[in-house]
Amino acid sequence: MPIATGHEREELESELQGKKILEDVNNPVGPFGTKEAPAVVKSYYDKRIVGCPGGEGEDEHDVVWFWLEKGKPHECPVCSQYFVLEVVGPGGPPDGHGDDDHH
């Protein structure tokens, strides 16, 4: 294995096991999310931007972008699809700073 650390190492190790972490994180796909069974979106951090394209066929709509945060299910205002965040990385804020770090 080449020298790698952090996320790159996780990706290489998972690929050796036949899994691709980034595909699950960067291209989430799955059934339409309901309140009882929300669509699960994976993230390395405690929040990420997600785009909802609606359902399939006539149920599609223009992409609605929103912040999805750990522990806060989100309902799309257009199609009522539900989303939850699953943290699969180190957690914390995506920019490496806390929300109250205003320099």
C-alpha positions in Angstrom: 0.0 0.0 0.0 1.3 3.5 -0.8 1.9 5.9 2.1 -1.4 7.5 3.0 -3.0 9.0 6.0 -6.5 10.2 7.1 -9.3 9.9 4.6 -7.0 8.8 1.8 -5.8 5.8 3.9 -9.4 4.9 4.8 -10.3 5.0 1.1 -7.4 2.8 0.0 -8.1 0.3 2.8 -11.8 0.1 2.0 -11.0 -0.4 -1.7 -8.8 -3.3 -0.8 -11.8 -4.8 0.9 -14.0 -4.2 -2.2 -15.8 -1.2 -0.8 -15.7 2.4 -2.0 -16.3 4.9 0.8 -16.4 8.0 -1.5 -19.1 6.6 -3.7 -21.4 6.2 -0.7 -20.5 9.7 0.6 -20.4 11.7 -2.6 -23.2 10.0 -4.6 -25.9 8.9 -2.2 -28.6 6.9 -3.8 -31.5 5.0 -2.3 -35.3 4.9 -1.9 -37.4 8.0 -1.4 -37.0 9.0 2.2 -40.1 9.1 4.5 -40.5 10.2 8.0 -40.6 6.6 9.2 -37.6 5.6 6.9 -35.6 8.7 6.0 -33.0 8.7 3.3 -29.6 8.3 4.9 -26.8 10.6 3.7 -23.3 9.8 4.8 -20.8 12.5 5.7 -17.3 12.7 7.1 -18.4 15.7 9.3 -21.4 16.7 11.5 -23.0 18.6 8.6 -23.0 18.7 4.8 -24.8 20.3 1.9 -27.3 18.0 0.3 -29.4 18.5 -2.9 -32.8 16.9 -3.2 -34.0 16.2 -6.8 -37.4 14.9 -5.7 -38.6 11.4 -6.6 -38.5 9.7 -10.0 -40.3 10.6 -13.2 -43.1 13.2 -12.7 -42.1 13.5 -9.0 -38.7 15.1 -9.9 -38.2 18.8 -9.2 -35.4 21.3 -9.5 -32.7 20.5 -7.0 -33.3 22.1 -3.6 -30.0 22.6 -1.7 -29.9 22.6 2.1 -27.6 21.9 5.1 -28.1 18.5 6.7 -26.9 18.3 10.2 -26.2 15.4 12.6 -29.2 14.7 14.8 -31.5 17.0 12.8 -33.7 15.2 10.2 -34.6 17.5 7.3 -37.8 17.5 5.2 -37.6 18.8 1.7 -40.0 21.8 1.4 -41.0 20.8 -2.2 -41.5 17.0 -2.1 -41.6 16.2 1.6 -38.7 13.7 1.4 -37.0 13.1 4.7 -33.2 13.0 5.1 -30.9 12.1 8.1 -27.1 12.4 8.3 -24.9 9.5 9.2 -21.4 10.5 10.3 -18.8 8.1 8.9 -15.7 10.1 9.5 -14.2 12.1 12.3 -17.2 14.4 12.8 -16.9 18.0 13.7 -17.4 21.0 11.4 -16.6 20.6 7.7 -14.3 23.6 7.6 -12.1 22.5 10.6 -13.4 25.3 12.8 -16.2 25.5 15.3 -19.4 27.5 14.3 -18.5 30.1 16.9 -14.9 30.7 15.6 -15.3 34.0 13.8 -11.8 35.4 13.2 
